[in-house]
């Protein structure tokens, strides 16, 4: 959590996923990651 908070205060987009989300919804996870990489900020 500390690393995530530091990254966010430095302006980095931080995405967090539970293992179940990665296993059960990999397309959604990849879609969100790609969106962040394309626009440079987190998806609401």
mmCIF file of the N, C-alpha and C atoms, coordinates in Angstrom:
data_MODEL
# 
_entry.id   MODEL 
# 
loop_
_atom_site.group_PDB 
_atom_site.id 
_atom_site.type_symbol 
_atom_site.label_atom_id 
_atom_site.label_alt_id 
_atom_site.label_comp_id 
_atom_site.label_asym_id 
_atom_site.label_entity_id 
_atom_site.label_seq_id 
_atom_site.pdbx_PDB_ins_code 
_atom_site.Cartn_x 
_atom_site.Cartn_y 
_atom_site.Cartn_z 
_atom_site.occupancy 
_atom_site.B_iso_or_equiv 
_atom_site.pdbx_formal_charge 
_atom_site.auth_seq_id 
_atom_site.auth_comp_id 
_atom_site.auth_asym_id 
_atom_site.auth_atom_id 
_atom_site.pdbx_PDB_model_num 
ATOM 1   N N  . UNK A 1 1  ? 0.820   -1.179  0.000   1.00 0.00 ? 1  UNK A N  1 
ATOM 2   C CA . UNK A 1 1  ? 0.000   0.000   0.000   1.00 0.00 ? 1  UNK A CA 1 
ATOM 3   C C  . UNK A 1 1  ? 0.875   1.258   0.000   1.00 0.00 ? 1  UNK A C  1 
ATOM 4   N N  . UNK A 1 2  ? 1.953   1.237   0.742   1.00 0.00 ? 2  UNK A N  1 
ATOM 5   C CA . UNK A 1 2  ? 2.838   2.401   0.796   1.00 0.00 ? 2  UNK A CA 1 
ATOM 6   C C  . UNK A 1 2  ? 3.414   2.710   -0.576  1.00 0.00 ? 2  UNK A C  1 
ATOM 7   N N  . UNK A 1 3  ? 3.879   1.682   -1.285  1.00 0.00 ? 3  UNK A N  1 
ATOM 8   C CA . UNK A 1 3  ? 4.432   1.898   -2.629  1.00 0.00 ? 3  UNK A CA 1 
ATOM 9   C C  . UNK A 1 3  ? 3.376   2.462   -3.568  1.00 0.00 ? 3  UNK A C  1 
ATOM 10  N N  . UNK A 1 4  ? 2.171   1.955   -3.459  1.00 0.00 ? 4  UNK A N  1 
ATOM 11  C CA . UNK A 1 4  ? 1.077   2.451   -4.295  1.00 0.00 ? 4  UNK A CA 1 
ATOM 12  C C  . UNK A 1 4  ? 0.804   3.924   -4.001  1.00 0.00 ? 4  UNK A C  1 
ATOM 13  N N  . UNK A 1 5  ? 0.748   4.281   -2.751  1.00 0.00 ? 5  UNK A N  1 
ATOM 14  C CA . UNK A 1 5  ? 0.501   5.669   -2.369  1.00 0.00 ? 5  UNK A CA 1 
ATOM 15  C C  . UNK A 1 5  ? 1.613   6.586   -2.867  1.00 0.00 ? 5  UNK A C  1 
ATOM 16  N N  . UNK A 1 6  ? 2.848   6.158   -2.729  1.00 0.00 ? 6  UNK A N  1 
ATOM 17  C CA . UNK A 1 6  ? 3.980   6.963   -3.196  1.00 0.00 ? 6  UNK A CA 1 
ATOM 18  C C  . UNK A 1 6  ? 3.902   7.138   -4.710  1.00 0.00 ? 6  UNK A C  1 
ATOM 19  N N  . UNK A 1 7  ? 3.634   6.063   -5.429  1.00 0.00 ? 7  UNK A N  1 
ATOM 20  C CA . UNK A 1 7  ? 3.529   6.142   -6.885  1.00 0.00 ? 7  UNK A CA 1 
ATOM 21  C C  . UNK A 1 7  ? 2.432   7.119   -7.287  1.00 0.00 ? 7  UNK A C  1 
ATOM 22  N N  . UNK A 1 8  ? 1.307   7.075   -6.603  1.00 0.00 ? 8  UNK A N  1 
ATOM 23  C CA . UNK A 1 8  ? 0.203   7.978   -6.932  1.00 0.00 ? 8  UNK A CA 1 
ATOM 24  C C  . UNK A 1 8  ? 0.566   9.428   -6.647  1.00 0.00 ? 8  UNK A C  1 
ATOM 25  N N  . UNK A 1 9  ? 1.251   9.693   -5.553  1.00 0.00 ? 9  UNK A N  1 
ATOM 26  C CA . UNK A 1 9  ? 1.629   11.068  -5.252  1.00 0.00 ? 9  UNK A CA 1 
ATOM 27  C C  . UNK A 1 9  ? 2.656   11.596  -6.248  1.00 0.00 ? 9  UNK A C  1 
ATOM 28  N N  . UNK A 1 10 ? 3.381   10.689  -6.896  1.00 0.00 ? 10 UNK A N  1 
ATOM 29  C CA . UNK A 1 10 ? 4.343   11.084  -7.922  1.00 0.00 ? 10 UNK A CA 1 
ATOM 30  C C  . UNK A 1 10 ? 3.692   11.191  -9.298  1.00 0.00 ? 10 UNK A C  1 
ATOM 31  N N  . UNK A 1 11 ? 2.392   10.957  -9.364  1.00 0.00 ? 11 UNK A N  1 
ATOM 32  C CA . UNK A 1 11 ? 1.664   11.116  -10.612 1.00 0.00 ? 11 UNK A CA 1 
ATOM 33  C C  . UNK A 1 11 ? 1.555   9.872   -11.477 1.00 0.00 ? 11 UNK A C  1 
ATOM 34  N N  . UNK A 1 12 ? 1.920   8.716   -10.935 1.00 0.00 ? 12 UNK A N  1 
ATOM 35  C CA . UNK A 1 12 ? 1.826   7.475   -11.691 1.00 0.00 ? 12 UNK A CA 1 
ATOM 36  C C  . UNK A 1 12 ? 0.432   6.863   -11.532 1.00 0.00 ? 12 UNK A C  1 
ATOM 37  N N  . UNK A 1 13 ? -0.053  6.294   -12.620 1.00 0.00 ? 13 UNK A N  1 
ATOM 38  C CA . UNK A 1 13 ? -1.323  5.568   -12.553 1.00 0.00 ? 13 UNK A CA 1 
ATOM 39  C C  . UNK A 1 13 ? -1.064  4.236   -11.869 1.00 0.00 ? 13 UNK A C  1 
ATOM 40  N N  . UNK A 1 14 ? -1.910  3.894   -10.926 1.00 0.00 ? 14 UNK A N  1 
ATOM 41  C CA . UNK A 1 14 ? -1.761  2.643   -10.186 1.00 0.00 ? 14 UNK A CA 1 
ATOM 42  C C  . UNK A 1 14 ? -3.049  1.847   -10.318 1.00 0.00 ? 14 UNK A C  1 
ATOM 43  N N  . UNK A 1 15 ? -2.931  0.641   -10.832 1.00 0.00 ? 15 UNK A N  1 
ATOM 44  C CA . UNK A 1 15 ? -4.069  -0.256  -10.946 1.00 0.00 ? 15 UNK A CA 1 
ATOM 45  C C  . UNK A 1 15 ? -3.845  -1.436  -10.017 1.00 0.00 ? 15 UNK A C  1 
ATOM 46  N N  . UNK A 1 16 ? -4.877  -1.824  -9.313  1.00 0.00 ? 16 UNK A N  1 
ATOM 47  C CA . UNK A 1 16 ? -4.786  -2.957  -8.404  1.00 0.00 ? 16 UNK A CA 1 
ATOM 48  C C  . UNK A 1 16 ? -5.859  -3.976  -8.770  1.00 0.00 ? 16 UNK A C  1 
ATOM 49  N N  . UNK A 1 17 ? -5.445  -5.231  -8.844  1.00 0.00 ? 17 UNK A N  1 
ATOM 50  C CA . UNK A 1 17 ? -6.371  -6.295  -9.188  1.00 0.00 ? 17 UNK A CA 1 
ATOM 51  C C  . UNK A 1 17 ? -6.192  -7.466  -8.234  1.00 0.00 ? 17 UNK A C  1 
ATOM 52  N N  . UNK A 1 18 ? -7.306  -8.042  -7.847  1.00 0.00 ? 18 UNK A N  1 
ATOM 53  C CA . UNK A 1 18 ? -7.274  -9.273  -7.064  1.00 0.00 ? 18 UNK A CA 1 
ATOM 54  C C  . UNK A 1 18 ? -6.934  -10.409 -8.026  1.00 0.00 ? 18 UNK A C  1 
ATOM 55  N N  . UNK A 1 19 ? -6.280  -11.444 -7.527  1.00 0.00 ? 19 UNK A N  1 
ATOM 56  C CA . UNK A 1 19 ? -5.958  -12.581 -8.398  1.00 0.00 ? 19 UNK A CA 1 
ATOM 57  C C  . UNK A 1 19 ? -7.183  -13.133 -9.128  1.00 0.00 ? 19 UNK A C  1 
ATOM 58  N N  . UNK A 1 20 ? -8.336  -13.129 -8.458  1.00 0.00 ? 20 UNK A N  1 
ATOM 59  C CA . UNK A 1 20 ? -9.557  -13.640 -9.075  1.00 0.00 ? 20 UNK A CA 1 
ATOM 60  C C  . UNK A 1 20 ? -9.957  -12.824 -10.298 1.00 0.00 ? 20 UNK A C  1 
ATOM 61  N N  . UNK A 1 21 ? -9.742  -11.509 -10.238 1.00 0.00 ? 21 UNK A N  1 
ATOM 62  C CA . UNK A 1 21 ? -10.067 -10.667 -11.382 1.00 0.00 ? 21 UNK A CA 1 
ATOM 63  C C  . UNK A 1 21 ? -9.177  -11.012 -12.570 1.00 0.00 ? 21 UNK A C  1 
ATOM 64  N N  . UNK A 1 22 ? -7.922  -11.257 -12.314 1.00 0.00 ? 22 UNK A N  1 
ATOM 65  C CA . UNK A 1 22 ? -6.986  -11.588 -13.385 1.00 0.00 ? 22 UNK A CA 1 
ATOM 66  C C  . UNK A 1 22 ? -7.345  -12.933 -14.002 1.00 0.00 ? 22 UNK A C  1 
ATOM 67  N N  . UNK A 1 23 ? -7.684  -13.900 -13.187 1.00 0.00 ? 23 UNK A N  1 
ATOM 68  C CA . UNK A 1 23 ? -8.040  -15.226 -13.689 1.00 0.00 ? 23 UNK A CA 1 
ATOM 69  C C  . UNK A 1 23 ? -9.398  -15.256 -14.359 1.00 0.00 ? 23 UNK A C  1 
ATOM 70  N N  . UNK A 1 24 ? -10.394 -14.573 -13.758 1.00 0.00 ? 24 UNK A N  1 
ATOM 71  C CA . UNK A 1 24 ? -11.766 -14.662 -14.252 1.00 0.00 ? 24 UNK A CA 1 
ATOM 72  C C  . UNK A 1 24 ? -12.116 -13.629 -15.320 1.00 0.00 ? 24 UNK A C  1 
ATOM 73  N N  . UNK A 1 25 ? -11.397 -12.508 -15.342 1.00 0.00 ? 25 UNK A N  1 
ATOM 74  C CA . UNK A 1 25 ? -11.720 -11.433 -16.296 1.00 0.00 ? 25 UNK A CA 1 
ATOM 75  C C  . UNK A 1 25 ? -10.452 -10.855 -16.920 1.00 0.00 ? 25 UNK A C  1 
ATOM 76  N N  . UNK A 1 26 ? -9.609  -11.685 -17.512 1.00 0.00 ? 26 UNK A N  1 
ATOM 77  C CA . UNK A 1 26 ? -8.354  -11.172 -18.055 1.00 0.00 ? 26 UNK A CA 1 
ATOM 78  C C  . UNK A 1 26 ? -8.554  -10.131 -19.159 1.00 0.00 ? 26 UNK A C  1 
ATOM 79  N N  . UNK A 1 27 ? -9.625  -10.259 -19.950 1.00 0.00 ? 27 UNK A N  1 
ATOM 80  C CA . UNK A 1 27 ? -9.876  -9.281  -21.009 1.00 0.00 ? 27 UNK A CA 1 
ATOM 81  C C  . UNK A 1 27 ? -10.157 -7.900  -20.430 1.00 0.00 ? 27 UNK A C  1 
ATOM 82  N N  . UNK A 1 28 ? -10.925 -7.847  -19.346 1.00 0.00 ? 28 UNK A N  1 
ATOM 83  C CA . UNK A 1 28 ? -11.225 -6.579  -18.703 1.00 0.00 ? 28 UNK A CA 1 
ATOM 84  C C  . UNK A 1 28 ? -9.957  -5.959  -18.126 1.00 0.00 ? 28 UNK A C  1 
ATOM 85  N N  . UNK A 1 29 ? -9.133  -6.767  -17.487 1.00 0.00 ? 29 UNK A N  1 
ATOM 86  C CA . UNK A 1 29 ? -7.890  -6.281  -16.900 1.00 0.00 ? 29 UNK A CA 1 
ATOM 87  C C  . UNK A 1 29 ? -6.991  -5.715  -17.997 1.00 0.00 ? 29 UNK A C  1 
ATOM 88  N N  . UNK A 1 30 ? -6.814  -6.447  -19.079 1.00 0.00 ? 30 UNK A N  1 
ATOM 89  C CA . UNK A 1 30 ? -5.973  -5.976  -20.178 1.00 0.00 ? 30 UNK A CA 1 
ATOM 90  C C  . UNK A 1 30 ? -6.540  -4.717  -20.817 1.00 0.00 ? 30 UNK A C  1 
ATOM 91  N N  . UNK A 1 31 ? -7.846  -4.646  -20.944 1.00 0.00 ? 31 UNK A N  1 
ATOM 92  C CA . UNK A 1 31 ? -8.482  -3.458  -21.521 1.00 0.00 ? 31 UNK A CA 1 
ATOM 93  C C  . UNK A 1 31 ? -8.184  -2.223  -20.668 1.00 0.00 ? 31 UNK A C  1 
ATOM 94  N N  . UNK A 1 32 ? -8.271  -2.371  -19.357 1.00 0.00 ? 32 UNK A N  1 
ATOM 95  C CA . UNK A 1 32 ? -7.988  -1.239  -18.466 1.00 0.00 ? 32 UNK A CA 1 
ATOM 96  C C  . UNK A 1 32 ? -6.513  -0.847  -18.509 1.00 0.00 ? 32 UNK A C  1 
ATOM 97  N N  . UNK A 1 33 ? -5.634  -1.827  -18.534 1.00 0.00 ? 33 UNK A N  1 
ATOM 98  C CA . UNK A 1 33 ? -4.205  -1.537  -18.593 1.00 0.00 ? 33 UNK A CA 1 
ATOM 99  C C  . UNK A 1 33 ? -3.871  -0.809  -19.894 1.00 0.00 ? 33 UNK A C  1 
ATOM 100 N N  . UNK A 1 34 ? -4.430  -1.298  -21.000 1.00 0.00 ? 34 UNK A N  1 
ATOM 101 C CA . UNK A 1 34 ? -4.188  -0.642  -22.292 1.00 0.00 ? 34 UNK A CA 1 
ATOM 102 C C  . UNK A 1 34 ? -4.719  0.786   -22.295 1.00 0.00 ? 34 UNK A C  1 
ATOM 103 N N  . UNK A 1 35 ? -5.878  1.004   -21.686 1.00 0.00 ? 35 UNK A N  1 
ATOM 104 C CA . UNK A 1 35 ? -6.451  2.345   -21.629 1.00 0.00 ? 35 UNK A CA 1 
ATOM 105 C C  . UNK A 1 35 ? -5.541  3.295   -20.864 1.00 0.00 ? 35 UNK A C  1 
ATOM 106 N N  . UNK A 1 36 ? -4.969  2.819   -19.771 1.00 0.00 ? 36 UNK A N  1 
ATOM 107 C CA . UNK A 1 36 ? -4.053  3.658   -18.991 1.00 0.00 ? 36 UNK A CA 1 
ATOM 108 C C  . UNK A 1 36 ? -2.801  3.964   -19.796 1.00 0.00 ? 36 UNK A C  1 
ATOM 109 N N  . UNK A 1 37 ? -2.277  2.964   -20.483 1.00 0.00 ? 37 UNK A N  1 
ATOM 110 C CA . UNK A 1 37 ? -1.075  3.184   -21.287 1.00 0.00 ? 37 UNK A CA 1 
ATOM 111 C C  . UNK A 1 37 ? -1.334  4.146   -22.441 1.00 0.00 ? 37 UNK A C  1 
ATOM 112 N N  . UNK A 1 38 ? -2.515  4.102   -23.021 1.00 0.00 ? 38 UNK A N  1 
ATOM 113 C CA . UNK A 1 38 ? -2.849  4.973   -24.136 1.00 0.00 ? 38 UNK A CA 1 
ATOM 114 C C  . UNK A 1 38 ? -3.049  6.419   -23.714 1.00 0.00 ? 38 UNK A C  1 
ATOM 115 N N  . UNK A 1 39 ? -3.745  6.638   -22.609 1.00 0.00 ? 39 UNK A N  1 
ATOM 116 C CA . UNK A 1 39 ? -4.055  8.006   -22.219 1.00 0.00 ? 39 UNK A CA 1 
ATOM 117 C C  . UNK A 1 39 ? -3.192  8.520   -21.069 1.00 0.00 ? 39 UNK A C  1 
ATOM 118 N N  . UNK A 1 40 ? -2.459  7.634   -20.428 1.00 0.00 ? 40 UNK A N  1 
ATOM 119 C CA . UNK A 1 40 ? -1.553  8.066   -19.389 1.00 0.00 ? 40 UNK A CA 1 
ATOM 120 C C  . UNK A 1 40 ? -2.171  8.323   -18.038 1.00 0.00 ? 40 UNK A C  1 
ATOM 121 N N  . UNK A 1 41 ? -3.410  7.880   -17.836 1.00 0.00 ? 41 UNK A N  1 
ATOM 122 C CA . UNK A 1 41 ? -4.028  8.072   -16.522 1.00 0.00 ? 41 UNK A CA 1 
ATOM 123 C C  . UNK A 1 41 ? -5.006  6.931   -16.251 1.00 0.00 ? 41 UNK A C  1 
ATOM 124 N N  . UNK A 1 42 ? -5.387  6.815   -15.008 1.00 0.00 ? 42 UNK A N  1 
ATOM 125 C CA . UNK A 1 42 ? -6.260  5.715   -14.593 1.00 0.00 ? 42 UNK A CA 1 
ATOM 126 C C  . UNK A 1 42 ? -7.659  5.876   -15.153 1.00 0.00 ? 42 UNK A C  1 
ATOM 127 N N  . UNK A 1 43 ? -8.314  4.763   -15.367 1.00 0.00 ? 43 UNK A N  1 
ATOM 128 C CA . UNK A 1 43 ? -9.687  4.736   -15.836 1.00 0.00 ? 43 UNK A CA 1 
ATOM 129 C C  . UNK A 1 43 ? -10.602 4.819   -14.628 1.00 0.00 ? 43 UNK A C  1 
ATOM 130 N N  . UNK A 1 44 ? -11.589 5.736   -14.653 1.00 0.00 ? 44 UNK A N  1 
ATOM 131 C CA . UNK A 1 44 ? -12.493 5.862   -13.497 1.00 0.00 ? 44 UNK A CA 1 
ATOM 132 C C  . UNK A 1 44 ? -13.348 4.630   -13.301 1.00 0.00 ? 44 UNK A C  1 
# 
